């Protein structure tokens, strides 16, 4: 999760994260206890709501830039929300799914691995 935020910080001047681990806060909203923010100890997803001071929809230019920056380094089968909020985007490692158009959701629950393929 932190590597995903690190990639965002390397590509944008400001990054807003609205949700990581609902187990820590006791929040049960949206997908409730089935959410990757909550299930299995929580912390298996991150929601970005702001990049470079602009709110995200999952289909706006900043969301698309983050998707393009992350896709090559993500483990296969990482879930990517907001498929209905944008046009077609070619991705290799992401599995797009529907979610609300007020953030960008990255979800590792089905990912084949936990580490990003970052060069050091």
Phi, psi and omega in degrees: 000313182295328176295324178297316178294323178299318177298317178300315180295330178285341185250349183223148179290321177229143182226128176249122177251125183258343183201134171228291187237106179282344175297324181295324185260347181078013181288134172231096181217174179057247180281002176065217184288350176277347181296143176294345173288340186239315187297152176053043179091351178075177176079021181258010179211157177226138174249122172263131179245350186209134171222131183051039176077005182249134177293150184255150175240351187090349179230000179284167182303320181293317176302314180297321177296320178292319177302314181294325178289323184277322189309314182294337185255356182282150171293149179304148176068028171284129181285142181229115182283176173073029180302326180279359183259001182213165173287183181295132177231125179286123177227154181254314186259345180271148170246101183292145175215166184279142177199170182293152186268044179232019179188182172235119186258124175244128193226123184262005187302319181262359185299145177269078183121164181243341182266143173281155180271072181262139175276142181252000000 
